[in-house]
Amino acid sequence: MSEITQEELAFYKEAVSVSPKSAAIRNAVTTNGILQSARDNERAGVLTPVFSVDLESSPVANQLQSGRCWMFAALNTMRHDMKAVYGLPGDFELSQSYTFFWDKLEKANYFYENILATADKPTDDREVAFLLQMPQQDGGQWDMLVALIEKYGVVPQSAYPESQASSHSAEFNRLYNGKLRKDAITLRKLVAANAAQAEIDEKLAQFGRENYHMLSLTFGEPPVAFDFSYRDKDNNFHREQAISPLDFFEKYVGWELSDYISIINAPTADKPFNQTYNVKMLGNVSGGREVKHLNLDLATFKDLAVKQLLAGENVWFGVDMGPKLDRKAGLMDTKLFNEDDLFDVDFSMTKAERLEYGDSLMTHAMVLTGVDLVDGKPTKWKVENSWGDKNGNKGYFTMSDEWFDEFTYQIVIKKEFLPEELRDIYETATPSMLAPWDPMGALA
């Protein structure tokens, strides 16, 4: 192993001192921080929030201090359709807390299944360690939201409003994950003792009752049926009495969820394009829809997003929301911050390299609600976020096309927009199984 010597330190320091710009750059960075010192204000002026394709905008929602972006994005895509069909008021929202409740319950059961399936392995086995590191969390993927809706339906926010814990989930997650780890100890001991399946099932039933009890007291008891009333855009009054969440979804959303599928762009050597992929141990509803991705090249990936927007439908999409982001201004652009020139260091990596070497993965989900096309090609995109209306243009962000290329990993597309050969691949090809820690298994 090579240590850093005093001679090398002297060389490093000299390299800084001989640069005439070092003192000025140091003052700027220590005072303003890296991003503000590297910010290109002229570039920010290019990203005006005007788009040639701009779908109807609703007031943005706010996930507050929770990791429910995937739910907000999915339910926001649905509410746009509902507002168009039924003339619902502008501030109408579907309840993100309702799907959150069921996701927490189902994820615990899914965790128990994986713990039992790996009970013969030591706790330092990579799969077991992966499970125990985070038994459940707030994040998720499109197919996981579909699995919840197909089983439990949806409700308006008025029927199941936000709770303190749904909007600020860290406290509950710490307690809940601790319980699940303790439950894992019990289950693994039962397997090690060759307990009968009936004894294990009895213990699982006990854990399920305890989990439901915790969730009901923390988030509120989810409705079995509820009343729904509203005035439409013409001020006509409507009332629906004692409707179930599943019937509400069928009547007021009416989507055929099997028509919407996950498309990814993962240009790594281990994931050839035009193939489908599952992710081991990734899911929430046991027996529900599995997570399945169709990996496509960037040009096709982007073309599908444009086609769906041109058809008047928003697009759920997943990104790495860390790099090259000005949260306050609501700008996502690869040229907005020039850290390379600031430090005279080449930070560049390809999209594949960032994925393969752990520098990037999907961390956030939002909604594409517009695109600016010049000669048929996108130059920037309109993004509905779920961080409230204090950032960006009343909560809407502007994303450059270059940023889309580098940091967008997933879009949800209606099958009808895919060429027939790609639909056939999605429907009939046997998916390859990715490891639980693969970046395409990251939860938004």
SEDO-741319 format. One record per residue: x, y, z of N, C-alpha, C in turn. Coordinates in steps of 0.001 Angstrom, whole numbers, plus 524288, in hexadecimal, padded with zeros to 5 digits. Example, Ala and Ser with C-alpha at 12.3 -4.5 7.8 and 13.67 -1.06 7.14 Angstrom:
2
833867E9C681E788300C7EE6C81E78833907F31C81E78/832327F73681BA8835667FBDC81BE4832648001E81EBE/
***
This chain:
444
803567FB4F8000080000800008000080372804D880000/8020B808B17FCE98052280D777FC62802ED811C07FFDB/8062E813D48035A8046B8180D806BD8057381D5680434/802AC821518062B8039C826A9804698082E828D78078B/80C6D82A19804E68112B82BFB8078381113831E080824/81491833D480B5D815128397780C15816AC83C21806FC/819E583987803F981B8383BBA7FEF2816DC83C587FB46/81383838667FB4580EDD838B47F7F280B2883D037F9CE/80A8E83D997FEFA80748841CC80109809518471F7FF58/80E73847C37FF88810BF84CB67FDD680F9B84DB97F813/80FC48499F7F4ED80E8C84A1C7EF5F808D884BA67EE92/8055D849277F1A07FFC884A717F12D7FEDF850377F27C/80128852037F6C480051857647F8748028385B437F47B/806F085A067F2478094A85D7F7EE6E805CA85E107E99F/80344859A57E8237FFCF859CB7E3997FB4585D8C7E477/7F99485E047E9607F55B861B37EA8C7F7688673C7EAAC/7FBCD867FE7ED217FDC686D497EE047FF8186FF97E8F9/8016086CF87E5208034986F757E0587FEDE871287DCBB/7FA2986F3F7DDA77F5C1870D07DA537F3E4876387DBE6/7F3CE879F07D84D7F23987F467D9B17EC7087FBB7DB26/7E95F87BCF7D9B07E3C287C117DABA7E240879777DFE6/7E5DF876B97E25E7E4818738E7E6EA7E21F876B97EB51/7E47687B357EC937E28087E577F0F27DCF38803F7EFE2/7DBF5882097EB1D7D6BE883FF7E9CE7D2B687F987E9DA/7D43387B177E7BE7D095876A57E7B17CF90874CA7ED38/7D3B98748C7F0767D305872D57F5DE7CF48876737F8BF/7CFE487B867F80B7CC6387F3E7FA9A7C6C087E767F8D8/7C60587D9C7F3BE7C0B987CEB7F1B47BE35877F67F3D4/7C1268739D7F3D57BEEF86EA17F5787BDFC86E7B7FB55/7C1C28706B7FE747C10487046804237BC98873D7805DD/7BB91877E7802E27B75B87B8E804437B210879C780233/7B1F1877F47FD567ACF4876E37FABC7ABBB871227F9FE/7AF8886DB17FAD07AEB38682B7F9CE7B022866C37F43D/7B07A861B57F33A7B25385FDE7EE277AE84861327E9CA/7A98F85FD37EA7F7A5DE8606C7E62B7A5058661A7E49C/7A44C8697E7E8777A36686EFB7E7257A8348716D7E4A1/7ACD886FA27E62C7B19D871A87E3CF7B25686FB57DE43/7B02D86B0F7DD257B0C6868BD7D7F17AC1D869D27D464/7A84386CB17D64C7A36B86D697D3647A424871077CEB5/7A1EA86F787CA4E7A201872937C58079CC4875637C509/79CA087A537C680797B587D3A7C67D7959187E0C7C104/7990487E767BD277972287F037B7CB7944887A1B7B60B/79641875917B7A5793A6870A97B64578E3D870617B8BC/78DC98723B7BD85788AF872377C01A784B2875577BD00/7867F8798C7BA71782E787CC07B765780EB87A227B287/783B08761C7B0AA78203873497ABF077D5686FC87AD0D/77CE586DF17B1EB778EE86A097B337773D486C9C7B4E7/7719E86FBB7B18776CA7872437B2BD7684486E347B2D5/7648086EAE7B6557605186ACD7B6CD75BFC86B857B2CA/75D6C86B507ADC9759A386BB77A98675A74866FF7A607/75623864447A4A87568785F457A1FD7529A85F0079D84/7543B85C997993E750B485C18794C874C5B8582E795D4/74D6C854487990D749728509079ADC748F0851467A0B9/7447B853427A276743C5854937A7FB73E5C852D97A9A9/73E2784E857AC877392484C707AE3A7371484F927B2D5/7322384EE87B3EB72F87851CB7B81873272851207BD41/7333E8557D7C00A7363F855657C4E3732A4855CF7C99A/73388852757CD6B730C8852BB7D2657346B854FD7D681/7324C857297DAB0735AE858B47DF01738DB854007E0E0/73DE4854C97E1D874130850637E34273FF684E897E8CC/740F28498F7E9B77404C847427EEE574572847BB7F1E1/74553846167F6C874A01846877FA0F74A89841A77FD6B/74E8D83E8A7FC5874F76839CA7FF64751DA83AE0804AC/7537283FB88058A755CC8417080A7375A6683DE680BE5/75AE783C5F810C975F758395B8127775E358338581255/75D45831AA80D9F75C2F82C2280CBE75E5E82AA380770/75F0A825918069D76136823B3801B075D238217D7FE09/758B78242A7FD9075452822157FA8D754038243C7F506/75863826227F2DE75822828A27EDB9755B6825177E99D/756E681FED7E9E1754D481C437E5FD74EE581C047E636/74CAB81C717EAF4746FE81C8D7EB82744C6821B57E98E/74736825FE7EB277455B82B1E7E9727455E82B7B7E383/749AC829B47E11C74A0D82A097DB6D745D1826C87D8C9/74501821FE7DAAA7411B81E957D83E73B93820B87D8FC/73A4F822447DDC473511824377DED27341D829767DC22/7384282C847DB6A737AA8316E7D8857367B8307A7D2C8/738E282C797D06E7379182B497CAFC731D4829D67CA7E/72FC8827287CE6B72A4D825867CE437269C82A117CF32/7280F82D8C7D2BD7247C831E17D3EB723F38358F7CF48/727FC835FB7CC0672780839427C75C7230A8374D7C3E8/722C38322D7C32871E8982FF07C00B71943830C87C2B2/71919830017C7CE714318309F7CAA77121E8362C7CA3C/715A5839ED7CAAE713F983F627CA49711D48409C7C4E5/7144F83E647C0EB7128983F6A7BB9B70D2983D167BA9A/70C22838737BCB270736835B57BBAB702CC837CD7BF0C/703E9838D77C4106FFB683A207C7C46FF9783FD37C962/70351842FC7C77870349848817C8E1704428496B7CEA0/707978462E7D0FC708B9846AD7D69070B9E84BC07D7AA/70B3E84DC37DC7170DE5852AF7DDBA713CF8522F7DD41/71676856977DC8571C0A8569E7DB7D71F5E8544A7DFBB/71DA2854BB7E4A2720CD852C77E8F671F7684D1E7EA71/71C5F84A657E73F71AF7844FE7E87471FD0841867E861/7203083E0B7EC427246283A357EC7172236834F07EE1D/72497830D67EC06723B082B9E7EE1D7271282AEC7F2F4/7254C827A57F68E727F8827177FB9472CFC823F87FB0C/73160826927FBD673663823E57FBF37372D821118012A/7348C822D98052F734F38204E80A417324781AF580A39/72E1681A7C8072972B468157B806D872EBA811478046E/7312B812608000D734A380E787FDAE7397280D8C80122/73B1181189803FA73F838110E8079273E5780D0B80BD6/739A280D5080E0D738078099A81225738948040081036/7364A802E280BB87364A7FD84809C173BB87FBCD80802/73EC47FF79806187441C7FE2980494747467FC7B80955/746A17FF3580DAA749787FDCE81273747E57F85C8145C/742E37F734814277411B7F213815E77431C7EDCA8124F/742B17EEA680D3C7444A7EAAB8097974A367E9E68095E/74D2E7EE1B809E2752DD7ED92809E1754CC7EA5280E77/752387EACF812EA753B77E79B81765752E57E1D981637/74E6D7E089813F574D587DB1881295751357D91C80E7F/752897DC6D80AB8756577DB09806A875BB87DA1E80919/75D137DD4C80CEF761FF7DCA080FC1762287D76181294/75DE07D5FB8153475DB77D0F3817F375E977CC6C81426/75C2C7CCB780F9875CD67C88A80BB97628A7C7F480A25/765327CC508094176AAE7CC13807B976E267CA4180C31/76CC77CBB8810F376FC17C9E18158076F4E7C3F6815FE/76AA47C1E281545769E67BC328159B76CAC7B9718111C/76CA87BBD880C7F76F2F7B967807FE775187B93A80880/7774B7BC9C80BC877CFB7BCCF80C7E77E9D7BB30811F8/77B117B8A4814C977C117B77581A507808D7B3A381B22/781F57B0B181723786457ACFF817A478B927AF85816AC/78B9A7B48B8156C7907F7B74381459792217BA7881918/7973A7BB5C819D6798FC7BE8981E44797737C43F81D8A/7976E7C72C821D8795C77CCA682187799A77D00B81E89/79E857CE1E81DD57A2317D12D81AB27A2257CFA5814EF/79EB37CC0D8137979DC57CB0D80DEB79BD17D01380B6B/79D7A7D1188068F79C387D62980441796627D708803B3/793737D3068025178DCD7D3B5801B678B2F7D4B9806FC/78CBA7D1D080AFF78A6B7D2998102D78BD37D8008123F/790C27D977811A87926F7DE9D8136B78F7E7E2EC81089/78E787E20C80B8578B797E5D080872785F57E66D80AB4/783787E21A80C0A77E357E25480E4377E257E5258137D/781E57E3F5816CF781E57E61C81C16783947EBD081C3A/786807ED768184B7883A7F2E28182D783947F69C817F5/77F967F53F8150477AF27F88681484776407F501813A1/773E77F2E7817E176F757EF578173976B107F198813F3/76A0F7F69E8148D766477F95881143767C57FF0C8113B/765F3801DE80D4B766D88077B80CFB76260809FE80A0A/7629180F2A8099775E46812038071C75E278114A80136/762AD810757FEC5763138108E7F91D7608F80BE47F679/7602480C4F7F14B75DC8808137EE5675E74808D37E881/75C038056C7E58A75C29805977DFDA756978055F7DDBD/7561B806B37D8C1750F5806EB7D64374DE4801DD7D709/750427FD6E7D5DD74D6E7F87F7D62F74B9F7F75B7DBC2/74E747F9427DF9674CDE7F8897E503748007FBB97E646/747958005E7E406742E0803857E4C373E36800F77E21A/73F227FEBA7DD7873AFD7FBEB7DABC739047F7617DE0D/73C9E7F4787E06A73B147F00C7E3B37379B7F1CB7E83C/738D07F6437EA84735997F84D7EECC730277F9D37ECE7/72FE77FC9F7E88872ADD7FE827E6967276C7F9F87E4E0/729C27F60D7E259726AA7F1967E0A3724457EEA87E547/726B77EEEF7E9C7724B87EC2F7EE63721497EFA57F1D4/722B37F4997F252720197F7FB7F62A71D4F7FCB27F3D1/71E037FDC27EEC071B7F802497EC6871DFE807607EE19/71B3B80BB27ED4071CFA810E37EED871860813C97F13D/719A1817EF7F4167159681B4E7F65D71759820F37F5C0/713A38249C7F5B17153482A277F5AA717A382B997FAE6/71AA882FB27FAD971D42831407FFB571950832A9803F7/714C4834788026F710C4835CC8064E70EFC831058095B/70F5B82C648070770D9E82795809AF711D98254680D29/716B6826A580C2F71B08824BE80F7271F56828DA80F4C/71EED82CD4812AE722978313F8127A727F982FDD8149D/72B828337C81403730D3832D981603730D18328081BF8/7348382F7981DF37359682F528239173B048319182476/73C5B8325B82967741978345B82A8E745B68309882887/744DA82B878293C748C7827A6827C174913826D7821D9/744C28278081F0974512826D88195C7483082B40816DF/747F082FDE8193174AD3834558172675051834CD8196B/751548322381DCD756708324C8206B7578882CBE8225B/7599A8298181EE175978823DA81FBC75E2482197822A3/7623B8249E8239D7671182279825D07663081FE182B1A/763208225882E777624282042833BB75FA081AE48337F/75B9181A788304D758E68157782FD375C7B8116882D6A/75F6F812CD82963762D480F06826C3766E980CC382A75/7691980FFB82DCE76CF780DFB8319076A8D809D583512/765ED80AFA83714763588074C83A9F761A280260837BF/75F5E803108333175D3E7FEB4830247619D7FB1482E48/765DD7FD4682C5376A327FA0782A9476CAF7F71282F1A/76CE27F980833AD76ECE7F6B58383F76B6D7F20783987/766437F2BA83932762B87EE5A83A2D763807EA028362E/764017EB77831347649E7E78282D23769B27E47482DCD/76DD77E70F82F6F772B77E4368306C772147E06C834FE/76F567E2238391376E5C7DE9A83D7676B057D9FB83BB9/7671D7DAFA83878763E97D6BF836597673C7D2F38332D/76B1A7D5118306676E917D1BC82D4B771B27CE0D830CB/773507CFFB8354E7761B7CC9B83906772AC7C7F883A80/76DBE7C91F83BCA76A177C4FB83D5A7694F7C10D838F6/7686B7C2F08343A767637BF6B82FDA76C1F7BC0182E9C/770BB7BE4C82EB7775717BB3E82D977766D7B720831CC/775257B862836AC775BC7B49083AE7771E67B00C83A3A/76D267B149838927694C7AD28837B476B187A96F83369/76D2E7ABA782F2376F217A85C82AE5773B77A50D82CC1/777407A76782FB777BD17A48B831AF77A3D7A01883550/775DA7A0BF8380B773F279CBF83BA57705C798D6838F5/76FF079923833BD76C8E7959D830BF766E1795D883297/7650A79A90833B075FA379B378356E75BDE799A38311A/75751797DB832AA753447966682EEE7514D79B3F82C11/74F7479A818274274D8479EE482430748FA7A196826E4/745CC79E96829B2741587A0E882C76743307A4C38309C/7477A7A386833367498F7A7168373574BA77AC0E834B5/74E477AB7B830487503D7B01282D7A74BB77B36882B89/747AF7B0E682970743207B3CB827837406B7B6BF82BEB/7401D7B4568307573DAE7B6E8834F0740C97BBC78367F/745EB7BB4B8364D7492E7BFC7837AF748A87C41D83392/748597C2B382EA3747927C69982A88742627C97482B32/73E537C69282CAC739447C90682D93739897CCE28321B/73C667CB6B8362A73D187CEFB83A9B73FEA7D3F2838F4/7441D7D350835E6747057D7DC8341C743997DB54830B2/740727D8F182D4E73D047DBFB829F47391E7DF2E82D0C/736D47DCD383122733267DFB08347B735DC7E43E83728/73A917E3478390E73D7B7E76F83BB273EB77EBE4837ED/740477EA8083339741987EE8482F5D73CD57F1CA82DEE/738737EF3682D02733B47F21082BAD7322A7F5AF83029/732A77F3BB834EC731507F6DA83986734AA7FBD1839B0/739C17FB37838E673D3F7FFC3838E473BC1803A28349D/73ABC8019782FFF7397C804FC82B9773451807D882C64/7306B8051682E7072B508077C82F4672BA280BE783339/72EAA80B118375F72F2C80F2183B5C7327D813B18397B/73603812B5835D2739A7816C28341073788819E082F7B/7353B8173682BAD73378819CF826E972D8E81A97826B6/72AB8817B5829E97250D817DE829B2722E2812EE82740/71E1D811918289571BA980CE182678719E580DE7820D9/71BBF80AD481D1471A4880BC58179B7148780A74816AB/711DC80D758136C70C4280CA2812A670B15807C780F68/706E580528810CC704D5800D780DB070111802FA80992/6FE438071180B0B6FACA809E18077B6FA8380F8580957/6F93681305805CC6F93F81894807286F59B81B7F8037D/6F43F82040805166F124823B9801CE6F4C8827817FEF9/6F35F828CF7FA266F69082C577F7056F2F7830547F47C/6F409835497F57F6F0E4839697F31B6F47983DBA7F121/6F2BE840517ECF66F5E0844877EAB66F26B847E17E72E/6F45784C867E6106F1F784FDE7E21C6F59D8500C7DD6F/6F37B84F437D8CF6F6BD84F3C7D4216F7DB854D27D25C/6FAA3855547CDFA6FC4385A777CC156F7B185DEA7CA99/6F31185B887C9B56EE5885E8C7C88A6EB0085F717CD5D/6ED3785E247D1E96EAAF85EE17D7056E62085B2B7D7F2/6E5DB856EA7D4EE6E1E4852EC7D5F46E3B584F6E7DA77/6E00584E107DDDF6E14984AF17E2806E0A5845207E153/6E44F842037E3476E42D83C577E2896E536839B37E7CA/6E26B835577E8AF6E33E8326E7ED856E34382C927EC61/6E70D829E17EEAA6E777824337EE516E77D822287F3E4/6E3F581E8C7F5226E37E81CB17FA826E54A8170F7FB05/6E81C816137FF576E9BF810D2800E26EC6180DD67FC6D/6F016810537F9F26F30180DC97F5BA6F80680B757F7ED/6F98D806F57F5FF6FE58804707F7D570314806A97F4EE/707B38062B7F72C70C68808147F47770D4D805877EF26/70C388007D7EEA670CE47FDDF7E99D708EB7FFD17E5A5/704058007B7E75B70008802867E3D170123808307E256/7034580B2F7E5FC704A7810997E4D4708D9810CD7E094/70CCE80D717E100710D080D567DCF770E7980BE07D7AA/70B2F807D77D7A1708F6806087D2B17058E80A3B7D02F/7028A80D027D36E6FEE5810CF7D13F7018A815F37CFDF/704D1817F17D357706CB81D447D2B070C3581D907D029/70F60819757D0B271468819587CDF3713D2816267C8FA/7121B811537C98A710AB80E2A7C5067152E80C567C1A8/719F280CB87C3A171E6780AE87C09071EB4804FB7C08A/72038802CE7BC1C721C77FD547BBDD727927FD397BD22/728CA7FC0F7C20372E257FCAB7C3DA732047F91E7C111/730207F4BB7BF07733A57F13A7BC3A7359F7F3A87B71F/7331E7F7E87B564734CB7FA857B095739A77FDDE7B165/73AF17FF1B7B64F73F4C8029D7B778743EF7FF7B7B988/7486A800037B6EC74CD97FCB37B83B751C57FFFC7B912/755747FDAE7BBDD75A558004C7BD2875E587FF8B7B8D2/76051803EB7B6DA76482803F87B2F7769508065C7B58D/76DCC803E07B50A7728E806077B74C7769B807117B30E/77A4180A897B45577EE680B4A7B1187839F80A6C7B495/785C0805AA7B45478A4E804277B76278E738022A7B39C/791FB805917B1D7795A18041F7ADB079A86801557AFAD/799E27FD9D7B32B79E4C7FAAB7B53379EAD7F56C7B268/7A36B7F3407B24C7A4677EE7F7AF3B7A13F7E9DB7B121/79FCA7E9CE7B62279CF17E5507B84A7971D7E5767B70E/795407E9997B47478FAC7EA157B35178EDE7EB657AD87/78F287E79E7AA1E78E3D7E8B07A490788E57EB3D7A3B4/788A87EEB179FCE783BC7F13C79E7977FE67ED4879C1D/77AEF7EEEA79C18776AD7EBBF799F6776157E68F79CD4/7770C7E6B67A1E6776297E23F7A548773697E4167AA3C/770D57E0737ACEC76E167E1BE7B1BF771137DFB17B66F/770037E23A7BAEA772E27E1057BFAF76F427E13E7C46B/76FD87DD5C7C7E276DAC7DD917CD27772197DECE7D0EF/770B17E0357D5C1774987E13B7D9CC773567DDCA7DE7B/7770D7DA9E7E0177763C7D6FC7E465775027D9EA7E96C/771247D8057EC3F76F9A7DA2F7F15876D6A7DFB67F104/76BD67E16B7EC6D7699D7E6A57EBE1763BE7E63C7EB14/760DA7E8737EEA975B287E8607EE42758BB7EA0E7F357/7538E7E9C47F386750CA7EAF57F86074C287E7507F933/748DB7E6987F560744277E3647F603745547DDC97F45C/745687DA477F81D7463F7D4C77F6E0741C97D2CC7F373/7431B7D0847EEF973F1D7CEB67EB5A73D217D2EE7E7B5/73F197D7BC7E85273D697DC067E4FB741067DCAD7E055/740537E0EF7DD9E743707E1F67D8ED7493F7E24F7DA48/74C747DFA07D736752127DFC17D801754717E46C7D528/758D87E6387D73775BC27EA527D48575E4B7E7EE7CFAA/75D3A7EA3C7CB2675F907E8757C643760E77ED2B7C2E6/765CF7ED4D7C113767B77F1987BDD7768E57EFAB7B859/767CC7F2FC7B483769967F22A7AF2D76DE17F6227AE18/772A77F4477AD1B777157F7C47AC54777957F93E7A691/7779A7FE5B7A57B777E18004D7A02277C3D8044A79F87/77E29804D879AB67821B808C57999C77FCF80E3079A70/7833C8120979B3D7818B8174179CB877DF8819C3798A8/77F2B8192F793A777BFE81BB478F9777661819B278FB7/775AF814917902F7706F812497907176DBF813D17957F/7709D81389799B676EBB8150579EEE76C6C81A8979ED9/76F6081E2B79CAD76DAF8239F79C8A7691E82465798C9/76944821BA794607651A822377908275FDA82087792C3/75FE181C7C795FB75B0781AA579863758BE81EBD79C11/75C238215879F0975A44825717A28F757C5829E379F7F/75A3582B6179B2E7581082F93797ED752CA82DF17959A/7526C8292E793AD74D8982751791567490B8278379538/74A17825E7799FE745E2825D879DD97443582B6679F39/747E082EFA79FA07467F8346E7A0AF74368836C779C29/7450A8359D7975D7423A837A1792D073CA88359179297/73BCC830EE794D97368E82EB2794FF73354830E179984/7359F8347C79C7F732BC836FF7A0BB733038342A7A5E7/736B3830767A67F7373582D8E7AB6673C5A82ED57AE0B/73C1382FE77B32A740C3830D37B634743FD82BD57B6A6/748D282C6B7B86974C6D827FF7B8BA74EEB827CF7BE22/74DF7823887C0F8750D3822787C5D575679821447C45E/75A3D823A07C72075FA8822667C5D8763178229A7CAB1/7675B81F837CA9876AE881F157CEFD77057820E27CD8E/772D1823DB7D11B777D4826537CFFF77B6B825EF7D4BD/780588275C7D3E5783EE8287C7D8287839482E5B7D924/7811182FE37DD6677FD2835677DE4B78428838467E141/788DE836237E16178D12838BD7E4257905C83C537E0D0/7927483A827DC607964883D8F7D975793D9842167D660/796EA8464A7D5F8795B084A9E7D25C7902984CAF7D329/78EBA84D717D8107896A84F1D7D97278998854327DC7E/7868C858097DACD7858E85CBD7DDDB77FF785C4A7DFDC/77F7B85A807E4A477A4C8595C7E6CC776F285E407E72C/779268627C7E9127760F867387E9D27740E8695B7E4A5/777838697E7E0B8775F286B847DB9A772D4867877D875/7730C862877DA107703D85E7C7D738772B985D3D7D202/777E785D097D1DB77ABE85C0D7CCFE77DF4857177CD70/77DB0853DA7C95F780B484EFF7C8FF783A384F397C3D4/788D884FED7C41978BC4850E47BF537917984F6F7C017/793B884C8D7BC6F7992184ACE7BCE279D0584F477BC6D/79B6C853AB7BA2879EFE8580E7B95E79E3885C6A7BD55/79AC085BA07C1167997385FC67C4C479DD9860C97C8A5/7A08E85CA77CA427A4DE85D247CDF97A9D885AF87CB7F/7ADE185E227CB3E7B2B585C7C7C8B47B6E385B647CCD5/7B6528570F7CF8E7BA16855957D3937BF65854367D13B/7BF818524B7CC687C475850DB7C9EB7C824855937C998/7C622859F77C7AD7C96085EA27C73F7CAA1860ED7CC9D/7C6EB8608C7D0347C7C2862B97D56B7CC878603C7D808/7CCE685B097D7AD7D12B858437DA4E7D57B8567B7D695/7D4C4857787D1857D8748559E7CD957D92684FB27CE00/7D4B584D017CE747D492847487CEDA7D05E845467CB1D/7D179841177C8747CDAA83EB07C4F17CA5D83AD27C80A/7C57983C457C9197C1EB838EE7CC137BE888357C7C891/7BF32835C17C3857BB868334C7BFE77BBCA82D597C011/7B73B82AF37BFB67B69F825537BF057B213824747BB52/7B2138200B7B8B07AD9181EBF7B5797A91381CF67B8F6/7A47281CD27B6C079FE681AF47B9B37A0D0815627BB8D/7A2F3812197B8307A40A80CAB7B9A57A80780C5F7BE05/7AC1480F8D7BDB97B01780F807C1D27ADE1811337C70C/7AA8F815237C7077A83A816DB7CBFE7A4F6812807CE72/7A20880FB67CB4479EEB80B5C7CD467A260806F17CF46/7A63E805827CC327A976800FA7CD757ACE4801E97D237/7AE97806BD7D3027B234807DD7D7417AF9980A7F7DBF6/7AA7180A3B7DC337A7A180BFB7E0D37A740811D97E17D/7A7FE814CF7DD407A7B681A7E7DDA47A23181C8E7DCCD/79EA98194B7DAC77997181B2C7D98B79593816A97D99C/790AE817E87DADA78C56814447DA8878755817717DB1E/782E9815067DA4477DF7817D77DAA377CD48192E7E051/77BC381E2C7E15977AA781FEA7E6AA77575822CA7E72D/772EF8241F7E2CF76E56827757E32676AD3826867DE6E/765C0826EE7DF3B761F4826677DAFA75EB282B5B7DA9A/75D7F82CED7D5D175A668319F7D4D0756FC830A57D002/754C3834C47CDD675149834487C95D75306837FD7C50B/753B1835EB7C05675489839327BBBE74F4883B437B9EC/74EB9840727B9CF749C6842C17B81D74A67846367B356/74F13846657B11874FD5849847AC6D7553C848BD7AA31/755E884A787A55D75AF784A207A2BC75B3584E7079EA3/75FD38509579DE1760988548B799D976352851FF7953C/7608A851A4790D77629D84F0F78C327645B8531A78834/769178527F7863B76B2E855BF7820E76CB38521977D9F/76A29852CE7792F76AE484F43774B8769F18499977654/76615848E5779A876489843AD77B52767DF8414B77F8B/76BED8441D7815A76F79842037854876ECA844EF78A72/76EDA8422578ED576E38844C9793E177312847E87955B/7723084C7F7978E7767E84FB57998B776298506479F74/7715F8503E7A18C7708F8509D7A73676B3E84E557A882/76A9084D037AD73765E884A3D7AF2F7637C84CFC7B3E1/75E5584CC97B42275B8084EEA7B8A275A7684A877BC84/75BC384B817C17975B9B8476B7C578758288491C7CA06/7543D845EC7CB3D7511D846C87CFF1753A8843E17D472/7557B846C87D848757F8844757DCDB754008440A7E14E/755BA842007E5BE75247841747EA48754E8843B47EF21/757868482C7EE6275A4084AD47F2A5757A084FFF7F40E/752A58508D7F2E674FE98555A7F412750DE859877EFF7/74E6285E1A7F0BA74E70862277ECB375275866737EDA8/755F5865B97F163759D0869CC7F29C75EC08694C7EF4A/75F73864E27EC9E763FE8641B7E94576257864547E38F/76604866047E02B764E98660B7DA9F7609E869DA7D934/75DB7868997D5237596186BC97D34675456869B37D5A7/7532986B737DA6D74EB6869917DD7774EF68639C7DE1D/753AF861A17DEE57546985C077DFCA755C4858EA7DAF7/7556285B477D65A756D5858A77D17C75C8D859CC7D03B/75F68855C67CE94764EA8564A7CD60765BA856277C777/76A1E858517C5C076BB4858097C04877091854A47BFE8/77058850B77BCA27749C84CF57BBFD776B984D537B671/77BC984E257B5E077E1384E477B0A677E1D848CC7AE55/77E458488B7A93377E5B843737A6A57835C8407F7A7DC/787AF8434F7A88A78C9E840BA7A9ED78C4483E367AF53/789A1840D77B2F3788E883E957B82E7858D839A87B7D4/7816B839E67B4B677E24835487B3D478180830B17B21F/784F2831907AE587883982D5B7AC4878B9182AD67B085/78DC082E057B3EB7919E82C1A7B7A278F47829D07BC9D/78AE882BD67BE757892282A7A7C3B07838E828617C3F9/780FC827A07BF8777BD0825237BF7D77C8481F567BE60/77A3F81C187C1C377AFC816737C161775F68136F7C047/7717B815C47C14576CA6812C67C0D476831816527BF1E/764EB814587BB9A7600B816E47BA2675BC0812BC7BA0F/756FE814677BAE875282810D47BA9C74F61812487B5CB/74EE180E8D7B24374C9580F827AD26747FA80BD77AC3C/743E780DF77A9E373F7780AC87A85674116807557A3BC/73FB08025E7A3FC741837FE977A0187404D8002E79A7E/73C0A802F3799BE73A79804497946873E78807B67919E/741DF80A4F79487745C880DAD7921C74AB980AAC7909C/74B22805BE7923374FAB80299790DB74EED8000178B8C/753177FF7B7887C752BB7FC44783BD7513D7F6B178532/74EBB7F4037819974CB57EEC9782B3750F17EB1278496/755A57EB7678249759C27E7C7783CE75B767E89C7897B/75B487ED7878B5575CAF7EE74790C7758587ECB279477/7537A7ED52792D674F2D7EB487960974FA87E56279692/750FD7E2C479256751907DD1479279755F57DB7379625/75A497DE5A7960475E9E7DD1E7998E75CDE7DDA579F3C/75A297E1E47A0677585F7E2AE7A5CA754AE7DE587A781/751377DCC57A40674D347D8FC7A57874F3A7D35B7A5A1/752D67D1FC7A2317541C7CC727A185759A07CAF27A325/75D527CE8E7A330762BC7CD227A470763447CBBD7AA31/7669A7C80A7AB62767BD7C69D7B0CD76B7F7CA9B7B317/769F87CD507B74D76D637D15F7B974772497CF097BBED/776967D1DE7BB8C77B477D0937BE7C77AB47D2B77C401/77CF87CFF17C7CE77C817D1897CD43781417D4AD7CEE6/7805C7D97E7D0BB784867DCCF7D2AE785267DC147D888/789C37DD1F7DA7D78AD27DCAA7E01B787B87E0BD7E325/7868A7DFB17E81F783757E36A7EB39785D57E8E27EB6E/78B057E9397EB3078DB57EE3C7EBA978EEC7F0C07E669/78CD97EE8E7E22E78DB57F0F97DD1478B5F7F6787DD0A/78DFE7FA377DA6478BE67FF8A7DA5678677800047D7EA/784F57FC537D49677FB17FC717D25B77B967FA787D644/77D577F8CF7DAD4779C77F76B7DF037793D7FBB47E319/77BB78002B7E21977B75804817E5CB775D4806677E652/7747B808227EB0076F2E809FC7EC1876F0680FE27EBFF/76B7A812067E8D576AD8817AB7E8A0767E78198B7ED6C/
***
